[in-house]
């Protein structure tokens, strides 16, 4: 696929890395030559230095015969105008834009869905991250909580806790230990390496276990893998920017929320916008401030400032001072690797991973409805729709044991109308099923795409 990416920042660079590694024809446009040179030194792609919304620059980047434009610059207006130019002058089939400002998001139905701005897919990284953090807070003990099939199915990542009832048990014993609750372990990561789950596979302490279940059952299953963490009541949000403000608004009606913001102007604006959350003007890494706010009584400390170092250091300090669970927003991939491997922070949140998953949904072939990028892009969870019939499809009308899945791929669940079916070897896939797969090796994605593509005779 020929793709033009506008913006070579953290998100644009990460997207370019993933798409270029999958044999797409990628061109990146940015005004900063140094950023482009750094990408070219690492990746097999073209670059164009220039203003992303200028028609001549877009034409130089090959927009005339591109199948997709992904506008990811830091400027909402540039992204929106670039999509409009790509549509009006070059008739680019798919136009995706990152839009951050809440003022635009509030009117998205009127601005973007009725043709005022011809954007096929609107991506708000701040909203994606806010939703992601909210789901983790709502599920104490979870490392990741991902939705499929309009929220009917959830994929949850949990670290198995020493002393929990399932540690040391074979996966085949799950139904006996959780009667009435159907689930499927999609993957196990042990010391960073994937283990394909079999009936005889044992769960060990500190394993990262990904399970698939109906949304209503997820909390009960988390409790079996860990000592059931008490529900969250009190939390501190460090940083009152786009993400911090949205998170406070999303959580303040259900939790006791305090938000710390260094800038006095922004702090005052937040105090006027928020109805119940307490706004504190100060430094989130100030030990005295955290002590005054009883950090040791906090269930969650979530650092979401624009500075990775501040987020990491303030979260480490909060953990040392007694906060039960700490999370940090980290943009730099090398920092995410360092923090996750050391275990000094409970949850490292990568905006790029949340954004990339949303983008990949529109890049994947073979009737893919949703994609979540996992483990820093190494693994993927995919929701694919089964189309066709027994003659034209490689999956419809077949038992799962008959389907030639690529190595390391697991079919965990099917959403069929309003029902969630946890899959076993003899489960038969029907037309229009939403099939949830887990791939421990992202390089196998093309095989899954071909598996869910329909033969030429299907009408």
N, C-alpha and C positions, 0 to 999 in steps of 0.2 A: 504494500500500500504506500502511495506517495503522500507524505504528511509534511506540512509546514508548521513549525512551532515558533510562536512569537514570544520572546523572553528567554534569557539564559540564566535566570536566577536559580534559587534553590529548587523551586518546583519545576520550572522549565528544564533545568539541567537534569533532574532526576527522571522526568518523563522522557526526555531525549535519550537518556542512557538505556531505559527499558525498551523503548520502541526501536532504537537502532540495533540493539542486541537481538531483536526478533526478526531481523532481515527486512525491515521496512526501509523505504527510501526517505530519509529524514533530512530536512533543511531547517536550520535554526537561525532566526533573525534577532539581533540585539544591537543596541547603540554602543555597547562597550566591547571594543575589539579584544581586550584581555580575556574577558569571559568566553568569547567565542574561540579564541586560540586554545584556552584550557580544555574546552570540549573537543576540539579537533585533535588535540594531542592524545586524547583518551579513546575517542569513538570514531567509527566509520560513518561520517555524515558530512553534509555541506553546511557552510555558514555564510550569512550575508550580514554585513555591518551597515546599519541604517535605521531610520525611524520606521517602526513596525506598521504604522497605518498609512504610510505613503504608497500610493498605487505603484509607482516605479520600483520601489523596494520590494513590494510583494511580487511584482512581475519578475524581477530578478531572482527571487527565491523560488520561482517555478509554480506560482499559485494557479496559473492558467490551466495546467493539467493535473493539479493536486486533487486528491480525493477528500482530503480533510485539512481544515485549518484549526489549530489549537492556540488560542490567544491567551497567554499566561504572563503578560507583562505586569508590573506593579501598578499600572495606571488603568483604572476601569474604563475611562473614556477612550483610551487608545484601543483597548480590546474590543469595545463595542463598535467603534468606527471601522476597525480592521475587518470585522465580520460583515459590516454593511457594504464595504468596498468589495470584499471577496464575493459577495452575493450579486451586487449590482453590476460589477465590471467583468467578473470572471466565472460567475455561476458555480462556485465551489459547492459540491454536494452537501458536505457536513461541516458546520461551523460551530465550534465550541469556544466559550469565553469564560474566563475567570472574572467574576464581579464580586467585589468585597463590600462596598458601601451598603449599609443597611437601608439607606434612602432609596437605592435602586431596587433592592431585594423586596422592599415593602410593596412595590408596584410591578413586580415581575410579570404577573398575569397580563397586565395591560401594556407593558413595555415590550415583552419578549415573545409572548404567545399569540399576539394578534398581528404580528408582522411589522410593528413599528421599528424594531431592531431585529433583523432576520438571523437570530441565534437559535440553532437547533437544541443546544444543550448549554444550560447555565450552571457553572460550578462556583460555589462559594466555599473555599477551603475553611474559612472561619466557622461556617455553619456545620460543615462536615465534622470538624474537630470538636465543636460544641456537642453535637449529637453523640459522637464517639465517647467523649468523657462522661456525658450524662448516663449512658448505658452502663459504663463501668461502675459509676457511683451507685447506681440502682442495683447492681449485682456484686455485693461485697465478696471478695475472694477471687473475682475474675480478673484475668489479665487482658482479655479481649472479649468483646461481645459484638457479634456481627449478624445483621438481619438479612434474611432471604425471603422470597415469595411474599412480598408486601408485609413482612413482619411475622408471618405464620411460623417460620422456621428460624432457629438461631444456632449459630456456630459459636461455641464458647471455649476460650482457652483458659485453663486453670493449672496452677502449679500444685502437684499432689503433695499433701502435707504429711509429715511423719506422724503416725498414729491414727490417720484417718482409716475408715473401715475398708476402703478399696486397695490401699497400698499392700503389695504382696499377693494380691489376688489375680487370678487369670481373668481375661476379659469375658470368657464364656460364662462366668459366674455372675455377671452384672444383673441379668433378669431375676436371679434368686435373691440378690441383695437389695434390689429396688423393685419390689413387686408392684405392678400397676403403672410403672413409669418406663416408657420405651425410649431408648437412646442408642446411639451408635458412636463408638470411638473412631474418629476419622483419621487421627494421626497421633503419634507420641514422639516427642523430641526429648532425647536424653543426652545431656551435656552438649546440646547444640546439634546433635546428629539425629536424622529421622529414623524411626522404627515403624515399619508397616505393621499395623495391628492385625494379629491373628487371634484365633480363639484361645491359644495357649499363651499368648503374650501376657507378661506380668507388669502391673503398674508399680513403679518404684518411687520412693520418696524423692522429691525434687524434679520428677518428670514433668514436662509441660504437656498436658493432655488436652487435645482438641476433641470435643464431642458435639454431636448434632442432635437436636431434640426439638420437639414442639415448644414454642415460646413459653407456654404455661408451666412446663416442667423444668426449666433451666435452673431455677434457684434450688430446687430439691436435689438436683444432681450435683451442683456445686458443693452443697452441704455434705455429700457423701465423700467427695474427694478432699475436702478440707474440714477442719473444725469449723462449724458454721459461724462465719464472722457475724458479729452483731450488726444490725441495720445502721446505716449512716444517719446521724442526726445533726452533727455540727461539722462545718467545714470552713476553711479559709482559702480564698482565691487570691493569689499574688499576681497583680497585674490587671489594670482596668482598661486595656485596649479593646480591640474588636472582639477577641475571643473571651476575655475576662468579663466584659460587660454582658455579652450574650449568655455566657454560662450562669452568671449571677441572676439574670432575668429568668432563665429556664428553671433554676433550682430554688429561688427564694420563697416560693409558695409552699414547698414541701420540706425544706431543710432550714436550719439556722445558719445563715450565710454571712460571713464577713469578707470584705474585699479590701485589699491593701493596694494603694496606688501612690507612687512617689510624686507625680505631678499634681500640684494643688488645684490647677484649673480643671484637669480631667477628673480629679477626685470630687470637686464641687459639682461638675456636670453629672457624675454618676449618682451622687446623693439626691439629685433632683429627678433622675430617671428611674431609680429603683424605689420600690414601695416598701419592702420589708428588710432587705439586706442592709447591714451596717457597713458604712464606707469609712475606712481609716486612711488618713494621709500620712505616708511614711515609707520606710525602706523595708521590704519583705525579708531582707537578710539582717535586720537589726535584732540582735538577740534580746535586748531589753523590751522591744515592742512585742515580740513573740511571747515573751514571758508574761507581760502584762495582759495579753489576750488569752492566757491559759492554753498555750499550744499543746500542753500535755493532755488536755481534755478533748482535743480535736480528733474526729474520726478520719478526716481527709485534709491534707494540705496539697493544693494544686497550684503549681507555679506556671503561669502562662504569659509572662512578660515577653517583650521582643528580643531579649538578650539570653542566649543559651546559657552563658556562664552564671548569670544571676539566677536563672531557673534551677540549675543543677546545685549551686551552692546553697540557695535558700531552702531547697527541698532536703538536702543533706543535713542542714542545720535543724530544720523542723523535725526530721527523723530522730536526730540525736537528742533533741529536747523532749521527745515523747509522743509526737504525732503518730497515730496508729498506722496510717497509710499515706505515702507521699507519691505525687505524680509530678512530672516535669515535661513541659513542651520543649522539644529539642529539634532544631532544624538541621544541624550538621550531622550527616550520617555517621561520620567517624565517632562523634560524641555518643550517638545512640548505641553503637556497638560497644563502646567502652563502658557506658553506664549499665547496659543490660547484662553484660558478661560479669561485671563486678558485683551486681546485686545491691549497690548502694542506694538505689531508688527503686521503689516497688513497680512503677509503671512509667516507661519512657514513651512519650507520645510524639509521633512523627507526622507533621502535617502533610509531608509529601506522600506518605503511604496512604493516608486517607484520600487524598486527591487523586493519586494514580489509580487506585481501585475504581473510582468513579469514571475516570477517563478510559480505562481498559475495557469497560463495559461496551463502549462504542467502537473500539478498535477490533475486538475479537470477532471472528467469523463463526458461522455455524450456529445461528440462533441462540446467542448468549444474552441472557437477560440481566445478569449482574456479575460483577467480579470484585473480589476483595483480595488485595495484595497482602501477603503475610510474611512474617519473619524477614523484614527488610527486603522484600521483593523476591526472595528465593522460592517461596511457595505461593500457591494461589488457591482460593476457594471460588468455585464457579457455579452459577445457576444457569443451566442450559435447558432450553425447551425442546422436547421431543416432538418432531413433526413427521408427517408421512404415514406409511403403513409398513407391514412386514416386508413388502417387496422393495420399497424405496428407501427405507431407513435401516441403519445398522443397529438400532436400539429398540425401536417400537415392536411390541409383540414378543420380545425376548426376555428370558430370565436373566438376572444380573450375572449369574455364573456362565452364561453363554456369550456375554459381551466381551470383546477383546479390549479390555482396558489397558492403557499403557502402564508400565511398571511404576509403582508408587502412587497410583491413582485409586481413590476409594469413593464409591457412591454411598452416601450416608443416608439420604432421605429423599422423598418425593412429596411435592405439594400437588395434590390432585383435587381441583375445585376447592372446597373448604377443609379438606382432610389432609392431615400430615401422616405419611406412611414412612416409618423407619425401616430401612431396607435390610433384607437378608438375601442369601444366595439364590433363593427361589422366587424373589419378588419380580413380577412381570411389569415392564414399563409400557404404558399406554400412550397413545397420541395425545398431545397437549399437556403431558406431565411436565412439571418444573422439577428438574433433577439437580440435586445439590451434590457437587463433587469436590473432593479435596485432592490437590496435587502437591506432593512434597517436593517435586522438581518442576519448576516453571518451564523448563525446556520442553516438557511433554505437552504443552498447551496446543501446538498445532495438531497433534494426534487426536486430542479431544475435540477440537474444532471439526476435523474431518469426520469424526465419529457421529457428530450431531448434524452434519450436513445431509441434505435430502438429495436422493438420486434424481436424474433428469426427467424421469417419467412421472414424478410427483406433481400434481396440479393443484 
